[in-house]
Amino acid sequence: MDPLDFTGRAVVVTGGTRGIGAAIAAAFLEAGARVLVCGRNPPAPAAADADAPARLADVGRADAGRAAEFFRADVRDPAQAAALVEAAVVRLGRIDVLVNNAGGAPPAPAATASPRLHAKIIELNLVAPLHVSQAANAVMQRQAGGGVILMIGSVSGTRPSPGTAAYGAAKAGLHHLATTLAAEWAPAVRVNSVIPGPVADVGPDPRTAAGVGPDPRIAAGVGPDPRTGAGAGPDPGAAEGGGPGREVAAGLDPEAVARTVPMGRAATAAEVAGVCLLLASPLASYVSGAALAVHGGGEWPGYLADLRGSAYPAQK
């Protein structure tokens, strides 16, 4: 029996319509799972017919007849988070795996960012995953086999995060939240964090401004951000392409990343998705409360840059 065969299992991925979230959804589909993704807006192919029940062929498919389903939700709203979980149970019959992937933040200096922006970033990256997890846990505790919850964190929550202070703090809180939920909800539910570093093949989301720069009206707290249409704050449905730390490599020179990451390159979204498959599988049946870094060895300390070139040349 293949431990990475998810046939018959039901998976929910928040923010799963593009970027890392889409890669995670595609990986579970290819492993045989039934997948439901959510966002505030459907992906472009489904946007033309907002009334049609969306089945996302562009997210990923295991064969010609299978695709992820879409549910419209702003996971910052507890009622919508609960509705997402209810919809998953109705459509899929159960929830075996929840991947809290939605997140992100526009860059903004801590000294000048508005209180509203800071609050929205923490709400999306920390409070929203708690809302969805609470609702999913209630289902998992009742069903045979329990379930698995994965938090998609960021290296921004493990070290200083200049320019994205609230985001880094929220991700640090998310990592801690996972350890606490793992303790409270065991043994029926396992909870773990996946902590990506730079991911090269995730393009910046124009609505979250990754790689574009902050809107000075948002940093000052005056006026809506035309990229989000929602005042101050990232789009929880699309934010898997917008968070710094785990996705920012999309806007960087690949050689600059290679100079700082011991593996010599950024990760791919598929590599992050592969770790999610592992942690959700029976291979990780005794792993809970863990934080698995997917960062290629971390970041080479700046003060040792010269030493790296002479004493630790890159291996070919």
N, C-alpha and C positions, 0 to 999 in steps of 0.2 A: 504493500500500500504506500502510495506516494504521500509523504507528510505535507507536501505543498500543494496537494490537490484540494481545492476549496469547493468542489462540486456539491451543490445543495446547500451551501452556506450563504448567509445574507450579510451584506456589507454596506455601511453608510459612510460616505466621504463628504465632509463639509468643504465648501469651496473647491469642489471637484470638477469644475468645468474646464480648467486649463492649468497649465504650469505643472507644478509638483502634484497638485491634487488630481489632475487629469491622468498623470502617469501612474499614480497610486490606483485610481479607478480602473485603468486599463490593465494593470498587473493582476488585480483580483479577478477581472473578467477573464483574462487569459488563463487564470488558474481554475476557472470553472464556477466562480461565485456569481450570485445575482447581486447587482450593485445599484444603489440609489445615491445620486449626488445632489447637492443643493447649492443654491446661490440666490442672490437678489434678482438676477436676470439670467434667462437661459442663454446658452452659447449662440453665436451668430446664426448657425443653420436653423435653429428652432425659433429665433426671434421673430421671423416673418409671420408666424401664425401663433400668436400668444395664447390662443384658446385651445390649441391642439395639445393632447397629452404627449409630453416630450419624451422621446427615446433617443438618447444621444449617440448617434452612430460615430460622431467625430471624437468621442472620448476614448474609445477603444473597443475592440471586439475580439472574442475568441473564435467566432465563425460568422458566416454571413447572416445568421439569424439572431444574434445576441448583441445587445448594447445596454449601456447603463440607462437607468431612468432618471428623470429630473424632477425635483420638487422645489418650487420657489419659496425661499425663506430668508429672512434676515435673522441670523442666529443670535444677534444681540438682544432680541426681544424674547423673553422667556416663553411667552405664549406661542410664538412661531417656532421656537426650538422644540417645544413639546409637540406641536403639530407635525413637525418633521419626523419625530420618532413615531408618532401615531400613524403617519402615512407609510412609514417603512414597514411597520407591523402589518398594516392592511395589504400593502402591495407584495411584500416579500414573505410574510408569515411569521417572521422572527427577526432578531438582530443578533448576529454572531460577532460582528466586528464593527466598532465605531472608530473612524479615524477623524479626529479633530484637527483638520488641516487649515481651515479658514483663518486668515490672520494677515497682518501687514501694517505698514505705516508709511506716510510720507516723511522724508527727512525734514527735521526742524530743530534748530538750536534750543536747548533746554531753557536758556535764559529769556528767550523771546516767544516761545510757543505759547499759545493761549491755554488757559485752564480747560476749555472745552475740547481742544485737540487732545491734550493729555488724557482727559477722561474717556474720550471716544477710543483712543488707542488701547487703553487698559481694558475697557469694556469689551472690545473685539477680541483681543489676544489672550485675555485671562478669564473674564467673567462669562463670556459666551461659551467657551468650552466647558465650563462648570455647569451651565444651564443644560447643554445638550447631554453631557455625561450623566447628570442626575436623572433625566428622563430615560436615557438608555439603560442605566443601571436598574431602574425599576422593572424594566422588561427582562433584562438578563437574569436578575435574581429569581424570577418566577419560572424561567424556561429551563428545560433539561439541557445540561452542558454549559450553562452560564454564558460567559462572553468575554471579549477582549476589547479594551479601550486603548487607543494609541493617541498620544498628544504629539503633534508636530511642533517641536520647539525651534530653537535657533542658538547658534554659538553666541549670538548677541546677548543671550541670557546667562552666559558663562564667563564673560569678560567685559571690560568697559565697552560701551557702545556709543561713542561720540556722535552727536547729530541725531540719535534716535534713543534718547534716554528713557522715555516712557515705554517704548517698544522693548528695549533690553530688560527693563525692570519687570514688565509684564511676562516676558518669556521666562525669566528667572522664577517668577511666581508660578508659572505653568508647570515648570519642571518639579517644583516643590509640591504643587497640587497633585501631580501624578503619584508621588510617593505616599501622600496622605490618603488618597482614594484607594490606592493599592492595599493599604493597611486596613481601611475601614470596610472595603467591599469584598475582601477575600473570604473564603476561597472560591466563591462562584465566579468572580470577575477579576481578571488580571488587568492591571493598568501600567503602561510603560510610556516613556518618552523617546522619541527619535529626534536627535539634535543635529540637523544638517549644518555644514559650513557652506561655502560658495557652491552654487549649482549653475553650471555654465549654460545649459540649454533652456533656461527659463527666461523668456523675454520680459522686459518691464511692462507692467500694466499701466497704461496711461491714466487710468482712473485712480491709481494709488501713487502715481508719481515716482515710482522707483526709477532711478537713473535720469529723472527729468529735473528734479529740484523742486523745493517747496513753493507753494503759492504764498507770497508775502502777506496776502490778506488773511490766510488761514493762520500763519504763525502769529499774526497780530490779533487774531480773533475777530476780524471784521469782514463779514461777507462770506458767501458760499464758495466752495471750490467747484469750478465748472467741470473738473474731472470726476467728481463724485456725485455732484448734484444733490448732496445731502448735508450741506453745511460743512462742518469740520470733521473729518474722519474718513478712514479708508472704507472701501467697499468690501463687506464681509463675504460677498459671493464671489469676488474675483481676487481676493487678496493673496491667494497663494502665489501670485506672480509679483507681489508688491512689497514683501517684507525685506528689510535689509538683513545682512548677515548670511542667511541661507540662500538668497537668490541674487544678491547684488553683483555676482560675478558676470551676469549677463551684460552689464554695462562697463565692464573693466577689460583692459588689455589682458588676454590670456597669459602673456608672458609675465605680467605683474603678479597674477595669481600664482603662476608656477614658481616665482621667486620666494613666495611666502608660505606655500603649502608644501610640506615634505613630499607628498606624492607627486608633486610637479604639475598638477592640473586641478581644475575644479571637478566636482562630482557631476554626474548626469542625473536627471530626474528619475530615470529608470533605476539607478543604483539606490536612491532613497526609497523608491517603491519596493525594491527587493528586500530591504531591511524590514519594511512593514509586513511583507509576506512572512518573513522568518518569525518575527515577534508574534504574529497572529496565529502561527501554526503550532502543531503539537511538539515540534522541535524545541519550542520555548515554553513548554507547559509548566515549568517551575520558575520561570522568569517573571517577576512582578515587582513593581517599584523601582525598576532599573531605568537608566538613561543611557541610550546607546548613541555615541557620537559618530556621525558620518561626515567627517571633516578632513579625511586624508592625512591624518597625523597632527592636525591642529595648525597653528600658525607659528612660523619660525620667529623667535624673539628678535625685534628690531636691533637691539644692542649687540646681537651676535651675528649680524648680517655678514660682516667681513670674515668672521671665523668660519661661517658655513662654507664660503667659497674656497677657503684654503684647506681647512681640516676635514670637512665633510663634503667632498665633491659629490654631485649627483651621480647615482649609479645608472648606467645605461643598460 
